[in-house]
Amino acid sequence: MGLSSRHRLKKRSDFQTVYQHGIRRYSRHLIIRALPIMVSDSLVCPISTKLGISISRKVSKKAVVRNRIKRQIKSAFRSLLPEISSNWLIVITVKSDARECNYEHFLRELKELLIKTDIIYGN
């Protein structure tokens, strides 16, 4: 089961905006770029956080491997979704040595990166 469409970053222009203006944090296998969305009107309800995943062919030439990594990251993000504050655009870039990672590695690294960027308020 994938992410719902309200939590997906789809437009190329949104990706470019996050790349140009977002905060960057690094871990061993992932890079996170996050951009807070400013809501100007106080009557507007919060916008849900949106996630985009960027994975290059340098990670693996095989689409099967790249898609498996994307599914694991989406699943880890979905499990952290109740803790994540709203109004963020997030792009996760996968580094080339992430092939050997499994779900638990991605969950741990993603949680650490979200805490570093103050999207999740950790201890």
C-alpha positions, 0 to 999 in steps of 0.5 A: 500500500502506497502513500495517499495522493495528498501526501505525495509530491508530484509536480516537477516545479515543487521538486525544484522549489524544494531543491532550491530553497529547502533545508538539507540534512544528510545521513549515511544512505539518505539526503533529506531536503525539506521546505516549510510551507507558510500558510498566510491566512489563519483560517486555512486548515493545515496542509498535509506534509508531502513527500517525494523520493528521488533515486538515481540509476547510480543506485542500481541499474535495475528498476526492480531494486530502485522500486523496492527501495522507494516502497521501503522508504514510503512505508517508513514514512507512512509509519512516522506520519502521525508524529510528523508536523504538517505544512512541509514539502520533503524530498528524500534522495537515496545515496548509491550505497543504500542497496544493502539497507532494509526497512529498519535501516530506512526507518531509523535514518528517516526518523533521525533526519526528520528530527534533525530538521525539526519536522518531528520533535524528538527527545 
